[in-house]
């Protein structure tokens, strides 16, 4: 059973809100979020309502302030739980929109996209198996983008306006 607890204050202080299902708008429950406890499940928290804005992929654990989840601010306005995945992982990256240009297939984590793919810009991808997280910078840093299985014909479809991806990793239950 999944459960996430949002706290208005740092270090799990102040008003809190417990959530065990997807929530499209958290504003009625709390004004800001400065710490989070994930008691179970795997979650994506979003800066804006209706699953928009910056994305933060959260596994089981404690996040005493927004820097611990690589947050840019204390604003969390929606969240989604996603089920654990234990199968194979497979994804194809393309350096052009609409799945054109140079293509490379991946089945494992990549701490530096440029070193492996030869390009900084990822304009489209096909996540054939598993859940993945793209990071803006190498070594799993910067903005995060959560990808479910499916075709993403433009980088805006996974929530970013800039196609620069520095690293990515598989969302494995053992890491959550």
ABEGO torsion letter per residue (X at the ends): XBBBBBBABBGGBEBBBBBABBBABAAAABABBABBBBABEBBBBBABBGGBEBBBBBBBEBBABAAAAGBABABBABBBBBBBBABBBBBBBBABBGGBEBBBBBABBBABAAAAAGBABBABBBBABEBBBBBABBGGBEBBBBBBBEBBABAAAAGBABABBABBBBBBAAAX
